Amino acid sequence: MLLMTLIIVAVMLVGFFLMTTEQIHHINRAAVAMVCGVIAWVLYMFKGGEFIHLMHGGEFAEFQAGLGLTGDSLKYFVADHIVAKYIGEACSVILFLIATNTIVEVLHNNGVFDSLVDWLRMRNSRIFLWIISLLTFVISANVDNLTTVVLMMSIITQIVRNHYQRVIYVCAIMVAACMGGCFTAIGDMTSVMLWVHGLITPSAYATGLFLPAFTTMCVFNVLIGAKLHGRVELFSSISRYKGDDSPWASWQKIALLILGIAGLWFIPSFHYMTKLPPFLGSLTVLALVWAVEGLFNLERNGNVLLVQRHHFRSAEFIGMRLILYFLGVSLGVGALAECGALDFVGCWLEDNIDNVYVYGIAVGILSSVMDNVPLMMAGMNLFPLDTAVGSTSEFVQNGIYWQLLSFCCASGGCLLFVGTLAGQAILEVEKIRLKWYFRNYLWRALAAWAAGLAVFWFTH
């Protein structure tokens, strides 16, 4: 059993390495995640009996007695009670992201964000930096980082002509998106995972992480703002979508924007009141947004030109590729948890280190070179949720560990840009030079993370 566990761990480590280095070998990370996840479970089945008796002995005995089977009962138990659990948890997050991303797409396709291009055309380079960062921070608190980054880059490229200035602004957008996404339960895939697993509650989580996240963004802006001098070099004219359909009135755009944002913030309340999964709330909000869009577009009778807006090629990250990638990672990390590898690592850490800040810093460093989604999943499975009444440990619901894990994953993902899909989208579009990156960006991002971590320690 030990040998098979080591083989499963080796398969997943190779997979994580290939996912991280996608920019080098150009093998689709979703394909790598799916293949490695399936291989890990096939290997698990070779020693399935031993793994099950180690992790689910009592449950399997009850299942076998109730089913009345002997030969294939082990396979049925793994398929119906173990693998299905991880697929169900992944699908809850996926459905939530599909709904929230579609809400943003509906707003974008109907020109709700077009007025931002006019409003943001300003000359003062440092004021522009702060406004674009704060706007990104707010938007990312409501939708995932990748969607926010792609949206803000589509705006920036219509405004800023100078490539050097644009690179500085997209770096600020990256940090603001990661920080805005990590302080709310609906702002990023990683925080949604914590919420879906019951490790956090939205209000306590946001209260605990707002100051560290906001401090990190502000410190980075102060440091990177020193690179900006003079005025913003603007395009002389705005290039935007011009369709045959007549544009909406301003009040219609504002109404749909308010409905979308209010609906996203209503999702935690929906979950609190009904105890139903969060994705059902997000699907309900999407349905309302679609209904209002249909009413506003009644005269145009669903003109197909409404969905023919320009998108970056990096938008291919969103959609089926992201879904399959997340599903593959969930399967792979699930296999690591079920073979006992993550339990072993968690016990070793508690026995030899027993300091959540060391765990957080280590996760942050790793997430700078590895994708933060599998790291977050692994970190969540290292330690069980402490459900003891009156417990003051770091692993209770809303405990320090879960908040620190999310904050450090987000901060670490900003460091090298390869730790998040949003960062890789920026690298693909802007072609940032490595020499410039290390000289001008990396140390500033590290300093901002250190400042945010200090605020986290002080407030907790």
Backbone torsions as a table, in degrees:
resi	resn	phi	psi	omega
1	MET	NA	-38.2	179.3
2	LEU	-62.3	-42.6	179.7
3	LEU	-62.2	-43.0	-179.8
4	MET	-65.7	-37.3	177.1
5	THR	-61.5	-43.9	179.3
6	LEU	-64.2	-36.6	178.3
7	ILE	-66.4	-43.2	178.7
8	ILE	-61.7	-43.8	178.5
9	VAL	-61.4	-42.6	-179.6
10	ALA	-63.2	-41.9	178.8
11	VAL	-60.2	-44.9	-178.0
12	MET	-71.1	-35.3	176.8
13	LEU	-64.5	-41.6	175.4
14	VAL	-62.3	-41.2	178.4
15	GLY	-62.6	-44.7	178.3
16	PHE	-61.4	-38.2	178.6
17	PHE	-64.6	-43.3	179.8
18	LEU	-67.1	-36.1	177.3
19	MET	-64.8	-40.9	-177.6
20	THR	-68.5	-35.3	-175.0
21	THR	-97.8	27.3	-179.8
22	GLU	-56.9	-35.1	-178.5
23	GLN	-64.9	-20.6	-178.3
24	ILE	-90.1	-52.0	-174.7
25	HIS	-95.9	-12.3	175.2
26	HIS	62.9	26.7	172.6
27	ILE	-89.8	127.5	-176.3
28	ASN	-55.0	123.5	-177.7
29	ARG	-65.1	-28.8	177.7
30	ALA	-65.2	-40.0	177.7
31	ALA	-63.8	-43.1	178.9
32	VAL	-61.9	-45.4	-178.5
33	ALA	-62.5	-43.8	-179.3
34	MET	-65.4	-45.5	-178.6
35	VAL	-63.7	-47.1	-178.5
36	CYS	-65.2	-38.4	178.1
37	GLY	-62.8	-43.3	180.0
38	VAL	-68.6	-44.3	179.4
39	ILE	-59.1	-41.5	-179.4
40	ALA	-60.3	-40.8	180.0
41	TRP	-74.7	-32.4	174.8
42	VAL	-63.5	-44.2	176.8
43	LEU	-63.1	-38.5	178.0
44	TYR	-57.2	-38.5	-176.2
45	MET	-67.1	-24.5	179.1
46	PHE	-64.8	-30.5	177.3
47	LYS	-122.1	30.9	-174.3
48	GLY	-58.7	-39.7	-179.1
49	GLY	-60.0	-44.8	-178.9
50	GLU	-68.4	-41.2	179.3
51	PHE	-64.1	-41.1	-178.1
52	ILE	-67.1	-43.0	179.0
53	HIS	-65.5	-27.2	177.4
54	LEU	-75.3	-42.1	-171.9
55	MET	-103.7	-29.3	-173.3
56	HIS	-138.2	40.8	-174.8
57	GLY	-57.5	-51.9	-177.7
58	GLY	-65.5	-42.0	179.7
59	GLU	-63.0	-40.8	-178.6
60	PHE	-68.1	-37.3	178.7
61	ALA	-62.4	-42.9	178.0
62	GLU	-65.6	-42.2	179.9
63	PHE	-62.2	-45.3	-178.3
64	GLN	-64.7	-38.8	179.2
65	ALA	-68.0	-38.5	-179.4
66	GLY	-73.2	-33.5	-176.9
67	LEU	-80.8	-28.6	179.2
68	GLY	72.0	21.7	178.5
69	LEU	-110.2	163.3	178.8
70	THR	-124.2	-58.5	-171.8
71	GLY	-63.5	-52.8	-173.7
72	ASP	-102.1	9.7	-176.8
73	SER	-62.8	-34.9	179.5
74	LEU	-62.9	-45.9	-179.0
75	LYS	-65.1	-41.3	178.3
76	TYR	-63.1	-39.8	-179.1
77	PHE	-64.8	-44.0	179.3
78	VAL	-62.9	-44.4	-177.2
79	ALA	-68.4	-44.6	-171.5
80	ASP	-88.4	-26.2	-172.4
81	HIS	-115.5	-18.9	-177.3
82	ILE	-111.5	-62.0	-179.1
83	VAL	-61.8	-42.5	-178.9
84	ALA	-60.7	-31.9	179.3
85	LYS	-63.5	-44.8	-178.7
86	TYR	-71.5	-35.2	176.4
87	ILE	-66.6	-40.7	178.9
88	GLY	-63.7	-41.8	177.9
89	GLU	-64.5	-41.0	178.7
90	ALA	-64.9	-41.7	-178.3
91	CYS	-66.4	-32.2	176.9
92	SER	-61.5	-43.0	178.1
93	VAL	-69.7	-42.2	-178.1
94	ILE	-61.8	-46.9	-179.9
95	LEU	-62.9	-37.5	177.0
96	PHE	-61.6	-46.8	-178.5
97	LEU	-67.2	-39.2	178.2
98	ILE	-58.8	-45.5	-177.9
99	ALA	-65.2	-47.8	-177.4
100	THR	-67.6	-39.0	177.5
101	ASN	-64.9	-37.3	179.6
102	THR	-68.2	-35.0	176.0
103	ILE	-59.3	-46.7	178.8
104	VAL	-63.9	-38.5	179.4
105	GLU	-64.1	-39.9	177.9
106	VAL	-62.3	-44.5	178.6
107	LEU	-62.1	-44.5	-177.9
108	HIS	-66.3	-44.2	-176.9
109	ASN	-66.2	-21.4	178.8
110	ASN	-100.6	14.9	172.4
111	GLY	76.1	18.0	-177.7
112	VAL	-63.4	-32.9	-176.6
113	PHE	-94.0	0.4	-176.9
114	ASP	-61.2	-36.8	-177.0
115	SER	-65.8	-20.2	177.9
116	LEU	-63.0	-33.4	-178.8
117	VAL	-63.4	-44.3	177.7
118	ASP	-67.2	-42.7	-175.8
119	TRP	-66.8	-33.7	-175.9
120	LEU	-87.2	-2.7	178.7
121	ARG	-75.9	93.5	-179.8
122	MET	-134.1	162.5	-172.8
123	ARG	-95.1	-33.4	-176.6
124	ASN	-69.5	114.9	-171.5
125	SER	-67.7	-36.6	-177.0
126	ARG	-79.1	-36.5	173.9
127	ILE	-63.3	-40.5	177.6
128	PHE	-60.6	-40.2	178.9
129	LEU	-58.8	-47.0	-177.8
130	TRP	-69.4	-39.1	-179.6
131	ILE	-66.8	-44.2	-178.9
132	ILE	-67.1	-34.3	178.5
133	SER	-69.6	-45.7	179.6
134	LEU	-64.3	-39.1	177.7
135	LEU	-63.6	-43.6	177.6
136	THR	-62.5	-43.6	-179.9
137	PHE	-57.5	-43.9	-178.5
138	VAL	-69.8	-45.1	-178.8
139	ILE	-64.9	-41.9	-177.6
140	SER	-67.6	-22.0	175.9
141	ALA	-69.4	-15.1	-177.3
142	ASN	-108.9	-29.2	179.0
143	VAL	-132.2	167.2	-173.0
144	ASP	-68.1	160.8	-173.0
145	ASN	-59.6	-43.0	-175.9
146	LEU	-63.0	-46.4	178.6
147	THR	-60.8	-41.7	179.7
148	THR	-63.8	-45.7	-178.2
149	VAL	-63.4	-44.4	179.5
150	VAL	-63.0	-41.7	178.7
151	LEU	-63.1	-47.4	-177.1
152	MET	-69.2	-33.8	176.8
153	MET	-67.9	-35.0	177.1
154	SER	-64.9	-30.4	177.0
155	ILE	-77.1	-45.1	-177.6
156	ILE	-60.3	-42.3	-176.7
157	THR	-69.9	-14.7	174.3
158	GLN	-88.7	-10.0	-174.7
159	ILE	-111.6	-52.8	-170.4
160	VAL	-93.3	121.6	-179.2
161	ARG	-88.1	-37.7	-175.6
162	ASN	-72.9	124.5	-176.0
163	HIS	-66.1	-39.4	-179.8
164	TYR	-60.8	-46.2	177.8
165	GLN	-64.6	-41.2	-177.6
166	ARG	-62.8	-37.8	178.3
167	VAL	-62.7	-42.2	177.8
168	ILE	-62.0	-43.1	-179.0
169	TYR	-66.9	-39.1	-179.9
170	VAL	-71.0	-29.4	173.4
171	CYS	-63.9	-42.6	176.8
172	ALA	-64.6	-38.0	177.2
173	ILE	-62.1	-41.3	179.6
174	MET	-60.2	-49.4	-179.6
175	VAL	-64.6	-44.7	-179.0
176	ALA	-63.4	-38.6	179.3
177	ALA	-66.1	-43.7	179.7
178	CYS	-66.0	-41.3	-179.2
179	MET	-71.8	-40.8	176.8
180	GLY	-65.1	-36.1	-179.5
181	GLY	-71.7	-30.0	-172.8
182	CYS	-83.7	-13.5	-174.5
183	PHE	-97.8	-1.4	173.6
184	THR	-123.8	154.0	-177.7
185	ALA	-69.7	-19.2	-178.3
186	ILE	-108.1	6.7	-170.5
187	GLY	-87.4	-15.2	-177.4
188	ASP	-156.0	159.6	179.3
189	MET	-59.0	-38.8	-177.4
190	THR	-68.4	-41.3	179.0
191	SER	-72.2	-32.5	174.5
192	VAL	-62.2	-39.0	177.6
193	MET	-60.8	-44.2	178.4
194	LEU	-60.1	-41.4	-179.0
195	TRP	-68.0	-46.1	-178.6
196	VAL	-61.3	-34.9	-179.7
197	HIS	-82.6	0.6	177.2
198	GLY	75.4	19.0	-178.5
199	LEU	-84.4	-20.1	179.8
200	ILE	-137.5	163.1	166.6
201	THR	-117.9	143.8	-170.0
202	PRO	-55.9	-44.7	-174.9
203	SER	-68.8	-47.2	180.0
204	ALA	-65.4	-36.7	179.9
205	TYR	-65.1	-46.6	179.9
206	ALA	-65.1	-39.2	178.9
207	THR	-62.2	-40.0	-177.6
208	GLY	-74.6	-27.2	-172.6
209	LEU	-109.7	-8.2	-176.4
210	PHE	-61.6	-51.4	-176.8
211	LEU	-62.5	-47.4	176.9
212	PRO	-60.1	-42.2	-179.3
213	ALA	-66.9	-44.4	-179.0
214	PHE	-66.4	-38.7	177.6
215	THR	-62.5	-43.8	179.4
216	THR	-59.1	-45.6	178.9
217	MET	-63.2	-44.2	-177.7
218	CYS	-65.3	-44.0	179.8
219	VAL	-62.6	-42.0	179.1
220	PHE	-63.9	-41.5	179.7
221	ASN	-63.3	-39.8	178.0
222	VAL	-61.9	-43.4	-177.3
223	LEU	-72.1	-44.1	-177.8
224	ILE	-76.0	-24.1	179.2
225	GLY	-64.3	-21.9	177.7
226	ALA	-66.0	-17.9	178.9
227	LYS	-83.2	-9.2	-176.8
228	LEU	-99.0	129.8	178.0
229	HIS	-136.4	145.5	176.1
230	GLY	77.8	-150.6	-172.6
231	ARG	-108.0	159.8	176.7
232	VAL	-71.2	130.4	175.9
233	GLU	-84.1	106.4	-174.7
234	LEU	-95.5	152.9	168.5
235	PHE	-67.3	142.6	-177.6
236	SER	-69.8	-26.7	178.3
237	SER	-136.8	156.9	-178.0
238	ILE	-95.5	126.5	175.9
239	SER	-101.6	115.0	-179.0
240	ARG	-144.5	172.3	-178.7
241	TYR	-64.6	130.6	173.9
242	LYS	-127.7	104.0	-179.4
243	GLY	-100.3	176.7	178.6
244	ASP	-79.0	-19.8	-179.4
245	ASP	-75.2	144.5	179.8
246	SER	-71.2	141.7	-177.4
247	PRO	-69.9	157.2	175.5
248	TRP	-69.1	156.7	170.7
249	ALA	-72.0	157.5	-177.7
250	SER	-58.1	-40.3	-177.8
251	TRP	-65.4	-31.3	178.4
252	GLN	-68.6	-41.6	178.3
253	LYS	-64.5	-43.6	-179.7
254	ILE	-64.2	-40.9	-179.6
255	ALA	-62.6	-43.6	-179.6
256	LEU	-68.7	-37.2	177.4
257	LEU	-63.2	-45.4	178.7
258	ILE	-62.1	-42.3	179.1
259	LEU	-62.2	-43.3	-178.7
260	GLY	-64.8	-48.6	-178.9
261	ILE	-67.0	-45.6	178.8
262	ALA	-61.8	-38.2	178.9
263	GLY	-64.4	-41.4	178.7
264	LEU	-62.5	-40.9	179.6
265	TRP	-74.7	-16.7	177.3
266	PHE	-78.9	-19.6	-175.2
267	ILE	-56.9	-47.6	176.9
268	PRO	-59.4	-37.3	177.7
269	SER	-65.9	-39.1	177.2
270	PHE	-58.8	-45.7	179.6
271	HIS	-65.0	-41.0	-178.1
272	TYR	-64.9	-40.1	-176.1
273	MET	-77.6	-37.4	-173.5
274	THR	-102.5	-20.0	-174.1
275	LYS	64.0	11.6	175.4
276	LEU	-79.1	158.5	-179.2
277	PRO	-57.1	144.6	-177.6
278	PRO	-58.0	-30.4	-176.8
279	PHE	-66.0	-25.2	176.8
280	LEU	-67.4	-36.5	175.5
281	GLY	-65.7	-41.9	179.9
282	SER	-66.8	-36.2	177.0
283	LEU	-67.1	-35.9	178.0
284	THR	-65.0	-43.9	177.9
285	VAL	-62.3	-42.8	177.8
286	LEU	-59.0	-42.2	179.3
287	ALA	-61.3	-41.3	178.4
288	LEU	-64.9	-43.6	178.7
289	VAL	-61.9	-42.9	178.3
290	TRP	-63.1	-39.9	-179.8
291	ALA	-63.3	-44.8	179.1
292	VAL	-66.0	-40.2	177.2
293	GLU	-59.9	-41.2	179.3
294	GLY	-62.4	-39.5	177.7
295	LEU	-65.7	-42.4	-179.4
296	PHE	-68.3	-29.3	-177.4
297	ASN	-97.2	15.1	-173.5
298	LEU	-59.6	-40.6	-177.3
299	GLU	-69.8	-27.9	-179.4
300	ARG	-87.9	-7.4	173.0
301	ASN	56.9	43.4	175.7
302	GLY	66.8	38.8	179.5
303	ASN	-51.4	125.9	-175.9
304	VAL	-66.5	-16.2	-179.9
305	LEU	-65.3	-16.3	-179.5
306	LEU	-62.9	-23.3	-176.7
307	VAL	-109.1	20.2	-178.3
308	GLN	-107.7	42.5	178.6
309	ARG	-87.6	160.7	-178.3
310	HIS	-74.0	135.3	173.7
311	HIS	-131.5	147.5	174.3
312	PHE	-65.0	155.0	175.6
313	ARG	-63.6	-24.0	178.4
314	SER	-66.1	-13.8	178.1
315	ALA	-66.6	-12.7	176.6
316	GLU	-64.2	-20.0	175.7
317	PHE	-62.0	-30.7	-177.6
318	ILE	-85.4	144.6	177.3
319	GLY	111.5	-142.1	-173.5
320	MET	-61.3	-35.0	-179.9
321	ARG	-62.9	-45.3	179.5
322	LEU	-65.1	-39.4	179.9
323	ILE	-61.6	-49.8	-178.5
324	LEU	-66.7	-36.4	178.0
325	TYR	-62.5	-48.6	-179.0
326	PHE	-63.5	-39.5	179.2
327	LEU	-65.2	-42.2	178.8
328	GLY	-63.8	-42.5	178.3
329	VAL	-63.6	-40.5	179.1
330	SER	-61.3	-41.9	178.3
331	LEU	-64.5	-44.1	-178.2
332	GLY	-64.5	-47.2	179.6
333	VAL	-67.1	-33.4	175.4
334	GLY	-61.7	-40.9	177.5
335	ALA	-63.7	-40.1	177.3
336	LEU	-62.4	-39.1	179.6
337	ALA	-69.1	-41.4	-174.5
338	GLU	-76.0	-22.2	177.1
339	CYS	-87.3	-1.0	175.7
340	GLY	90.3	0.9	-176.2
341	ALA	-66.3	-43.8	-178.2
342	LEU	-70.5	-35.3	175.5
343	ASP	-61.7	-41.1	179.4
344	PHE	-62.3	-45.1	179.7
345	VAL	-64.2	-42.3	179.4
346	GLY	-62.0	-43.5	178.2
347	CYS	-64.3	-40.2	179.9
348	TRP	-64.1	-41.2	179.9
349	LEU	-64.4	-42.4	179.6
350	GLU	-65.4	-37.0	-178.1
351	ASP	-75.4	-32.7	-171.1
352	ASN	-108.5	-23.8	-177.2
353	ILE	-120.4	-60.0	175.4
354	ASP	53.7	49.0	177.2
355	ASN	-144.7	112.7	-174.3
356	VAL	-66.5	-27.3	179.4
357	TYR	-69.9	-35.0	173.9
358	VAL	-65.0	-41.6	176.7
359	TYR	-59.1	-46.0	-177.0
360	GLY	-63.3	-45.2	179.6
361	ILE	-63.7	-40.5	178.5
362	ALA	-62.6	-43.0	178.1
363	VAL	-64.0	-39.7	178.7
364	GLY	-62.4	-42.9	178.9
365	ILE	-65.3	-43.8	179.3
366	LEU	-64.8	-37.9	-178.0
367	SER	-71.4	-11.4	174.9
368	SER	-75.2	-22.8	-179.0
369	VAL	-118.3	-14.7	178.0
370	MET	-120.0	156.3	179.8
371	ASP	-63.2	134.4	-174.4
372	ASN	-76.8	-13.9	178.9
373	VAL	-68.0	-54.4	176.5
374	PRO	-63.7	-33.3	177.8
375	LEU	-63.7	-41.6	178.7
376	MET	-64.2	-43.1	179.7
377	MET	-63.2	-43.2	179.2
378	ALA	-64.5	-43.1	179.2
379	GLY	-61.9	-35.7	178.6
380	MET	-66.9	-30.6	-176.4
381	ASN	-94.6	-2.1	179.3
382	LEU	-70.0	-37.5	-175.5
383	PHE	-128.3	136.9	178.6
384	PRO	-74.3	153.3	175.9
385	LEU	-67.6	127.5	179.2
386	ASP	-83.0	111.6	-176.9
387	THR	-105.2	9.0	-179.5
388	ALA	-66.4	135.1	-179.0
389	VAL	-66.8	128.7	178.3
390	GLY	80.2	5.6	-178.9
391	SER	-68.8	144.5	178.5
392	THR	-115.9	19.9	-178.9
393	SER	-72.4	168.2	-179.8
394	GLU	-74.7	-5.9	-172.4
395	PHE	-112.2	15.2	172.5
396	VAL	-75.7	170.7	175.3
397	GLN	-59.2	132.6	-174.8
398	ASN	66.9	18.1	178.7
399	GLY	-67.5	165.5	-177.5
400	ILE	-58.3	-39.1	-173.9
401	TYR	-59.6	-45.9	-175.9
402	TRP	-66.3	-40.0	178.4
403	GLN	-68.3	-43.2	179.9
404	LEU	-65.2	-39.2	178.3
405	LEU	-59.1	-45.7	-179.9
406	SER	-66.3	-45.1	-178.7
407	PHE	-62.4	-44.5	-177.7
408	CYS	-72.2	-33.6	174.6
409	CYS	-61.6	-44.2	179.9
410	ALA	-66.9	-45.9	-179.0
411	SER	-65.6	-43.1	178.7
412	GLY	-65.1	-36.2	178.5
413	GLY	-64.2	-21.0	178.1
414	CYS	-78.0	-21.1	-167.2
415	LEU	-67.2	-48.3	-176.0
416	LEU	-116.2	0.8	178.1
417	PHE	70.2	-17.1	-178.7
418	VAL	-86.6	-6.8	-177.5
419	GLY	-83.1	-6.7	178.5
420	THR	-138.1	155.3	175.8
421	LEU	-66.2	-34.2	178.2
422	ALA	-62.8	-43.7	178.5
423	GLY	-63.0	-39.0	178.8
424	GLN	-68.6	-32.3	175.3
425	ALA	-63.5	-40.3	178.1
426	ILE	-64.6	-45.5	179.3
427	LEU	-60.1	-39.4	-178.0
428	GLU	-67.6	-39.5	-174.5
429	VAL	-82.8	-46.4	-171.8
430	GLU	-90.6	-14.9	177.8
431	LYS	54.4	53.8	-178.4
432	ILE	-69.2	131.3	-178.8
433	ARG	-75.7	139.2	-175.3
434	LEU	-62.6	-39.9	-178.7
435	LYS	-62.6	-47.4	178.1
436	TRP	-61.4	-40.2	-176.6
437	TYR	-60.3	-49.8	-177.7
438	PHE	-70.5	-33.5	-177.2
439	ARG	-76.8	-36.8	-170.1
440	ASN	-110.7	-24.5	-171.3
441	TYR	-108.2	-49.2	-165.7
442	LEU	-58.8	-49.0	-176.4
443	TRP	-66.9	-30.6	176.9
444	ARG	-69.1	-40.1	177.2
445	ALA	-65.6	-38.3	177.0
446	LEU	-64.4	-43.9	178.9
447	ALA	-62.9	-40.8	179.0
448	ALA	-64.9	-41.6	177.4
449	TRP	-61.6	-43.9	179.3
450	ALA	-61.1	-40.7	178.1
451	ALA	-64.3	-44.3	178.3
452	GLY	-63.9	-38.5	178.8
453	LEU	-65.9	-37.4	177.1
454	ALA	-64.2	-41.2	177.6
455	VAL	-65.7	-39.7	177.7
456	PHE	-59.7	-46.6	-179.7
457	TRP	-62.1	-42.3	-177.0
458	PHE	-67.3	-38.8	-176.4
459	THR	-82.6	-13.0	-179.4
460	HIS	-110.9	NA	NA
